[in-house]
Amino acid sequence: MQLRTLALASLAALAACNNPIPETAEETGVSTAAATATRLYASVGDNELSFETLGTLEERDGVRALIIRATANRYLSGVLSFVPDDAFGDAHVISERRFEIVLHEGHELNTVLSGLPLFVRVDTSTGTPRSYTARIVIAPRFFDFRGDSGIWIDEAVNPIYVVQGNTHLLYRGRASVSGYVDWLSVTAPDGIPQVYGRPNYRLDWSYPTLYQAIDPHTVPLTFSAGADDGVAMQKTARLVARVTEFAVTDGDAYDVWPSPDCDPAVYTCYHSQPAGTTDFGQCGTYRQVLRCTY
């Protein structure tokens, strides 16, 4: 097996206003995307593959779907997207060296945004090897920050485990405000989170609300902070579905990237919480906690 990744490229100035983010990733076997990265690259043998980091939501098969696009340096003969033991989403070759992955709104999109990696088998008619597998992680991320520097918005929106109703999945972001203010509010045409805490605020979305916030991805959310005398500062940011991790291998994907077991630290955190605890966001991500709920 040969596994080699390249550094991030094609960085665009899409973030601003006191949300500093590293512009390069370490070569650790997985390329990771900052909010400014427009494309991720990886290679195996003499094959190179790149993914656009920003997914777009379009109409497919009569429903909305997230479209992730990729480009290869060899002629493509076939692509297949899958998760362990099952085909997942739809992958299509759209030109000699380009393909797309279609994840329909609802179960498919929620599953990948909740932290399940997606595998893509790529077959080529030229190059060596002729078949290899990509692994990508897609996550909700803020970018395109504009406005007052006194409002800080975390780029990451993470899936967490919260006992509630018929689903234990919640998506949580974070924001903070400098100076003395009494409140922070978030407004948008759709997709407004529940806002808790001061001055370090939690932003909580259910999946249906999160989906409304990312579609269309061109519409920003507006963050306003103030006191009794009115709004003191404002900032906007767009929430999108983004490819945040990418790697390739010509080995067996299940051997290279096995499904993780319960992490002992997460297990200890989950089982040490007081009786009646419903929010386990402090213990890890949704899938990390889910693996330890036995």
DRENMI-903779 format. One record per residue (C-alpha): residue number from 1; residue in three letters; x, y, z. Coordinates in steps of 0.25 Angstrom, whole numbers. Example, Ala and Ser with C-alpha at 12.3 -4.5 7.8 and 13.67 -1.06 7.14 Angstrom:
REM DRENMI-903779
[atom 1,"ALA",[49,-18,31]] [atom 2,"SER",[55,-4,29]] 
This chain:
REM DRENMI-903779
[atom 1,"MET",[0,0,0]] [atom 2,"GLN",[5,14,-3]] [atom 3,"LEU",[-2,26,4]] [atom 4,"ARG",[3,40,1]] [atom 5,"THR",[-4,53,2]] [atom 6,"LEU",[-1,67,-2]] [atom 7,"ALA",[-2,80,5]] [atom 8,"LEU",[-14,89,3]] [atom 9,"ALA",[-15,98,-9]] [atom 10,"SER",[-23,108,-16]] [atom 11,"LEU",[-25,116,-3]] [atom 12,"ALA",[-35,128,-5]] [atom 13,"ALA",[-37,140,4]] [atom 14,"LEU",[-51,136,8]] [atom 15,"ALA",[-50,138,23]] [atom 16,"ALA",[-48,151,30]] [atom 17,"CYS",[-51,159,43]] [atom 18,"ASN",[-43,153,54]] [atom 19,"ASN",[-45,138,51]] [atom 20,"PRO",[-31,134,48]] [atom 21,"ILE",[-29,120,43]] [atom 22,"PRO",[-16,113,39]] [atom 23,"GLU",[-14,113,24]] [atom 24,"THR",[-6,99,23]] [atom 25,"ALA",[-8,85,28]] [atom 26,"GLU",[3,76,33]] [atom 27,"GLU",[5,64,24]] [atom 28,"THR",[0,53,33]] [atom 29,"GLY",[-7,44,23]] [atom 30,"VAL",[-19,52,23]] [atom 31,"SER",[-21,66,17]] [atom 32,"THR",[-30,75,25]] [atom 33,"ALA",[-37,88,20]] [atom 34,"ALA",[-37,101,27]] [atom 35,"ALA",[-48,111,24]] [atom 36,"THR",[-40,117,13]] [atom 37,"ALA",[-37,105,5]] [atom 38,"THR",[-44,103,-8]] [atom 39,"ARG",[-39,89,-12]] [atom 40,"LEU",[-32,78,-5]] [atom 41,"TYR",[-21,69,-13]] [atom 42,"ALA",[-16,55,-10]] [atom 43,"SER",[-9,44,-19]] [atom 44,"VAL",[-5,30,-19]] [atom 45,"GLY",[4,24,-30]] [atom 46,"ASP",[4,33,-42]] [atom 47,"ASN",[-11,36,-39]] [atom 48,"GLU",[-15,50,-33]] [atom 49,"LEU",[-29,53,-28]] [atom 50,"SER",[-35,66,-23]] [atom 51,"PHE",[-48,70,-17]] [atom 52,"GLU",[-54,84,-17]] [atom 53,"THR",[-57,86,-2]] [atom 54,"LEU",[-69,94,-3]] [atom 55,"GLY",[-82,86,-6]] [atom 56,"THR",[-94,92,-14]] [atom 57,"LEU",[-108,89,-12]] [atom 58,"GLU",[-116,86,-24]] [atom 59,"GLU",[-129,79,-29]] [atom 60,"ARG",[-126,65,-32]] [atom 61,"ASP",[-137,53,-34]] [atom 62,"GLY",[-148,63,-30]] [atom 63,"VAL",[-141,66,-17]] [atom 64,"ARG",[-130,75,-12]] [atom 65,"ALA",[-116,69,-11]] [atom 66,"LEU",[-102,72,-7]] [atom 67,"ILE",[-93,71,-19]] [atom 68,"ILE",[-78,69,-16]] [atom 69,"ARG",[-69,70,-28]] [atom 70,"ALA",[-55,64,-31]] [atom 71,"THR",[-45,64,-42]] [atom 72,"ALA",[-35,53,-46]] [atom 73,"ASN",[-22,53,-54]] [atom 74,"ARG",[-25,40,-61]] [atom 75,"TYR",[-37,36,-70]] [atom 76,"LEU",[-48,31,-61]] [atom 77,"SER",[-55,17,-64]] [atom 78,"GLY",[-64,17,-52]] [atom 79,"VAL",[-67,22,-38]] [atom 80,"LEU",[-75,17,-26]] [atom 81,"SER",[-78,24,-13]] [atom 82,"PHE",[-80,15,0]] [atom 83,"VAL",[-80,14,15]] [atom 84,"PRO",[-75,1,22]] [atom 85,"ASP",[-83,-11,16]] [atom 86,"ASP",[-92,-2,8]] [atom 87,"ALA",[-93,6,-5]] [atom 88,"PHE",[-97,21,0]] [atom 89,"GLY",[-101,33,-8]] [atom 90,"ASP",[-99,33,-23]] [atom 91,"ALA",[-86,35,-31]] [atom 92,"HIS",[-85,39,-45]] [atom 93,"VAL",[-74,41,-56]] [atom 94,"ILE",[-78,54,-62]] [atom 95,"SER",[-66,56,-72]] [atom 96,"GLU",[-53,49,-75]] [atom 97,"ARG",[-46,53,-62]] [atom 98,"ARG",[-57,58,-53]] [atom 99,"PHE",[-68,52,-45]] [atom 100,"GLU",[-78,56,-34]] [atom 101,"ILE",[-84,51,-22]] [atom 102,"VAL",[-99,53,-19]] [atom 103,"LEU",[-104,52,-5]] [atom 104,"HIS",[-119,54,-4]] [atom 105,"GLU",[-125,63,7]] [atom 106,"GLY",[-130,56,19]] [atom 107,"HIS",[-124,42,23]] [atom 108,"GLU",[-112,43,14]] [atom 109,"LEU",[-108,57,16]] [atom 110,"ASN",[-111,56,31]] [atom 111,"THR",[-102,43,32]] [atom 112,"VAL",[-90,49,26]] [atom 113,"LEU",[-91,62,34]] [atom 114,"SER",[-92,54,47]] [atom 115,"GLY",[-78,50,45]] [atom 116,"LEU",[-79,37,37]] [atom 117,"PRO",[-67,37,27]] [atom 118,"LEU",[-71,34,12]] [atom 119,"PHE",[-62,25,3]] [atom 120,"VAL",[-61,26,-12]] [atom 121,"ARG",[-55,15,-21]] [atom 122,"VAL",[-49,21,-33]] [atom 123,"ASP",[-46,13,-45]] [atom 124,"THR",[-37,18,-56]] [atom 125,"SER",[-34,14,-70]] [atom 126,"THR",[-19,19,-70]] [atom 127,"GLY",[-9,21,-59]] [atom 128,"THR",[-4,12,-48]] [atom 129,"PRO",[-11,7,-40]] [atom 130,"ARG",[-24,6,-48]] [atom 131,"SER",[-33,5,-35]] [atom 132,"TYR",[-32,13,-22]] [atom 133,"THR",[-41,18,-11]] [atom 134,"ALA",[-43,32,-5]] [atom 135,"ARG",[-48,35,8]] [atom 136,"ILE",[-55,48,11]] [atom 137,"VAL",[-61,55,23]] [atom 138,"ILE",[-72,65,21]] [atom 139,"ALA",[-76,75,32]] [atom 140,"PRO",[-84,88,34]] [atom 141,"ARG",[-74,100,35]] [atom 142,"PHE",[-75,115,36]] [atom 143,"PHE",[-68,124,26]] [atom 144,"ASP",[-68,137,20]] [atom 145,"PHE",[-68,145,33]] [atom 146,"ARG",[-71,160,31]] [atom 147,"GLY",[-74,170,42]] [atom 148,"ASP",[-70,175,56]] [atom 149,"SER",[-57,168,61]] [atom 150,"GLY",[-64,168,75]] [atom 151,"ILE",[-72,156,71]] [atom 152,"TRP",[-65,143,69]] [atom 153,"ILE",[-71,131,62]] [atom 154,"ASP",[-65,117,63]] [atom 155,"GLU",[-63,112,49]] [atom 156,"ALA",[-67,98,54]] [atom 157,"VAL",[-81,93,56]] [atom 158,"ASN",[-80,79,62]] [atom 159,"PRO",[-90,67,64]] [atom 160,"ILE",[-92,64,78]] [atom 161,"TYR",[-100,54,86]] [atom 162,"VAL",[-112,59,94]] [atom 163,"VAL",[-123,51,99]] [atom 164,"GLN",[-136,57,93]] [atom 165,"GLY",[-149,52,87]] [atom 166,"ASN",[-147,42,76]] [atom 167,"THR",[-133,46,72]] [atom 168,"HIS",[-120,48,80]] [atom 169,"LEU",[-113,56,70]] [atom 170,"LEU",[-111,71,71]] [atom 171,"TYR",[-101,81,64]] [atom 172,"ARG",[-94,91,72]] [atom 173,"GLY",[-86,103,69]] [atom 174,"ARG",[-80,114,78]] [atom 175,"ALA",[-79,129,78]] [atom 176,"SER",[-73,139,88]] [atom 177,"VAL",[-74,154,89]] [atom 178,"SER",[-64,164,95]] [atom 179,"GLY",[-68,175,104]] [atom 180,"TYR",[-80,177,112]] [atom 181,"VAL",[-93,173,105]] [atom 182,"ASP",[-106,166,110]] [atom 183,"TRP",[-109,158,98]] [atom 184,"LEU",[-106,151,85]] [atom 185,"SER",[-116,148,75]] [atom 186,"VAL",[-116,141,61]] [atom 187,"THR",[-125,144,50]] [atom 188,"ALA",[-127,138,36]] [atom 189,"PRO",[-138,135,26]] [atom 190,"ASP",[-137,120,32]] [atom 191,"GLY",[-128,112,40]] [atom 192,"ILE",[-127,120,53]] [atom 193,"PRO",[-121,113,64]] [atom 194,"GLN",[-124,112,79]] [atom 195,"VAL",[-115,122,86]] [atom 196,"TYR",[-110,119,100]] [atom 197,"GLY",[-100,125,110]] [atom 198,"ARG",[-93,138,112]] [atom 199,"PRO",[-82,142,108]] [atom 200,"ASN",[-78,129,102]] [atom 201,"TYR",[-90,125,94]] [atom 202,"ARG",[-95,111,89]] [atom 203,"LEU",[-102,110,76]] [atom 204,"ASP",[-111,98,75]] [atom 205,"TRP",[-118,93,62]] [atom 206,"SER",[-126,80,60]] [atom 207,"TYR",[-123,74,46]] [atom 208,"PRO",[-136,80,39]] [atom 209,"THR",[-132,94,44]] [atom 210,"LEU",[-117,92,41]] [atom 211,"TYR",[-121,88,27]] [atom 212,"GLN",[-129,101,25]] [atom 213,"ALA",[-117,109,29]] [atom 214,"ILE",[-108,103,19]] [atom 215,"ASP",[-118,103,7]] [atom 216,"PRO",[-116,112,0]] [atom 217,"HIS",[-101,114,5]] [atom 218,"THR",[-101,128,-1]] [atom 219,"VAL",[-110,133,10]] [atom 220,"PRO",[-102,138,22]] [atom 221,"LEU",[-107,137,37]] [atom 222,"THR",[-106,150,44]] [atom 223,"PHE",[-100,151,58]] [atom 224,"SER",[-104,163,66]] [atom 225,"ALA",[-100,167,81]] [atom 226,"GLY",[-104,178,90]] [atom 227,"ALA",[-110,183,103]] [atom 228,"ASP",[-123,190,107]] [atom 229,"ASP",[-119,202,98]] [atom 230,"GLY",[-119,194,86]] [atom 231,"VAL",[-110,187,76]] [atom 232,"ALA",[-95,189,79]] [atom 233,"MET",[-89,181,68]] [atom 234,"GLN",[-92,171,56]] [atom 235,"LYS",[-85,161,48]] [atom 236,"THR",[-90,151,37]] [atom 237,"ALA",[-85,137,33]] [atom 238,"ARG",[-89,127,24]] [atom 239,"LEU",[-91,112,28]] [atom 240,"VAL",[-88,102,18]] [atom 241,"ALA",[-85,87,16]] [atom 242,"ARG",[-70,85,14]] [atom 243,"VAL",[-60,74,11]] [atom 244,"THR",[-51,75,23]] [atom 245,"GLU",[-43,63,22]] [atom 246,"PHE",[-38,55,10]] [atom 247,"ALA",[-28,43,8]] [atom 248,"VAL",[-26,32,-3]] [atom 249,"THR",[-20,18,-3]] [atom 250,"ASP",[-19,7,-12]] [atom 251,"GLY",[-20,-3,-1]] [atom 252,"ASP",[-32,-9,5]] [atom 253,"ALA",[-40,3,11]] [atom 254,"TYR",[-46,-5,22]] [atom 255,"ASP",[-32,-9,27]] [atom 256,"VAL",[-26,5,25]] [atom 257,"TRP",[-38,12,31]] [atom 258,"PRO",[-45,2,41]] [atom 259,"SER",[-57,7,48]] [atom 260,"PRO",[-52,12,62]] [atom 261,"ASP",[-56,5,75]] [atom 262,"CYS",[-61,12,87]] [atom 263,"ASP",[-50,22,92]] [atom 264,"PRO",[-47,19,107]] [atom 265,"ALA",[-47,34,111]] [atom 266,"VAL",[-60,36,104]] [atom 267,"TYR",[-66,24,111]] [atom 268,"THR",[-61,29,125]] [atom 269,"CYS",[-67,43,122]] [atom 270,"TYR",[-80,37,118]] [atom 271,"HIS",[-82,27,129]] [atom 272,"SER",[-77,37,140]] [atom 273,"GLN",[-88,48,137]] [atom 274,"PRO",[-98,50,148]] [atom 275,"ALA",[-112,42,147]] [atom 276,"GLY",[-121,50,138]] [atom 277,"THR",[-110,56,129]] [atom 278,"THR",[-116,58,115]] [atom 279,"ASP",[-105,67,108]] [atom 280,"PHE",[-92,59,106]] [atom 281,"GLY",[-85,69,97]] [atom 282,"GLN",[-73,70,107]] [atom 283,"CYS",[-70,56,105]] [atom 284,"GLY",[-67,56,90]] [atom 285,"THR",[-74,56,76]] [atom 286,"TYR",[-88,49,74]] [atom 287,"ARG",[-82,37,68]] [atom 288,"GLN",[-71,36,78]] [atom 289,"VAL",[-81,36,89]] [atom 290,"LEU",[-91,27,82]] [atom 291,"ARG",[-80,16,81]] [atom 292,"CYS",[-79,17,97]] [atom 293,"THR",[-94,16,101]] [atom 294,"TYR",[-94,2,104]] 
